[in-house]
Amino acid sequence: MGGLAFPIVSRVVGVPPSEPTNDRSYLRAFGRRVKVLRVGADLTQEQLAELAGLSRQYLGLLERGEQSIDLLRLRRLANALGVDLGALLDVQAG
């Protein structure tokens, strides 16, 4: 009826359809990436959390892979780390 139709994406981009997606392993891999970048920037969790406008507790949950993150917080985190989103999201589950 004149409206645009968008296809539903049923899999994680970059993961072949035949390979099962393990969300928990991606969260852990992302958390490890955040920690590596934070330590490389010589920042404590408290310092990075303040720069990104997050709580230290939330950042700790992210680094342990126990919390997901929304796009706006992700952008603030990348900015606080001095990296672009692509560099922050450069993770492989495993």
C-alpha positions in Angstrom: 0.0 0.0 0.0 2.7 2.4 -1.0 4.9 1.8 2.1 8.4 0.5 2.1 9.0 -3.1 3.1 12.3 -4.0 4.8 13.5 -7.6 5.0 13.8 -9.1 8.4 17.4 -10.0 9.2 17.4 -13.4 10.8 21.1 -13.8 11.6 24.0 -11.9 12.9 25.9 -10.2 10.1 29.2 -11.9 9.4 28.1 -15.3 10.8 27.3 -17.9 8.1 23.7 -19.1 8.3 24.8 -22.7 9.0 26.9 -21.6 12.1 24.9 -21.2 15.3 25.1 -17.8 17.0 26.3 -17.9 20.6 25.3 -14.5 22.0 27.1 -15.1 25.3 30.4 -15.7 23.6 30.0 -12.4 21.6 29.3 -10.5 24.8 32.4 -12.0 26.4 34.5 -11.2 23.4 33.2 -7.7 23.3 34.0 -7.3 27.0 37.6 -8.5 26.5 37.9 -6.0 23.6 36.7 -3.1 25.8 39.1 -4.1 28.5 42.1 -4.4 26.2 41.4 -1.0 24.7 40.9 0.5 28.2 44.1 -0.9 29.6 45.9 0.2 26.4 44.6 3.7 27.0 46.0 3.5 30.6 42.5 4.1 32.0 40.9 2.6 35.1 37.3 1.4 34.9 36.3 4.5 36.9 38.0 6.9 34.5 36.6 5.3 31.4 33.1 5.1 32.9 33.2 8.8 33.7 34.5 9.7 30.2 31.8 7.7 28.6 29.0 8.8 30.9 28.5 5.2 32.3 28.6 3.8 35.8 31.6 1.8 36.8 29.3 -1.1 37.7 27.9 -1.1 34.2 31.3 -1.0 32.6 32.4 -3.9 34.8 29.4 -5.9 33.6 30.3 -5.1 30.0 33.9 -6.2 30.5 32.8 -9.5 32.0 30.3 -10.1 29.2 27.4 -10.0 31.5 25.7 -7.0 29.9 24.8 -5.9 26.4 25.1 -2.3 25.2 22.9 0.0 23.1 24.1 2.0 20.1 24.3 5.4 21.8 26.3 4.1 24.8 28.5 2.2 22.3 29.2 5.4 20.5 30.1 7.2 23.8 32.3 4.3 24.8 34.2 4.4 21.5 34.6 8.2 21.7 35.9 7.9 25.3 38.4 5.2 24.2 39.5 7.3 21.2 38.5 4.7 18.6 35.9 4.4 16.0 33.0 2.0 16.3 34.5 -0.4 13.8 37.6 -0.8 16.0 35.5 -1.3 19.1 33.4 -3.9 17.5 36.3 -5.8 16.0 35.7 -9.0 18.0 35.5 -12.7 17.3 33.5 -15.0 19.5 35.2 -18.0 20.9 
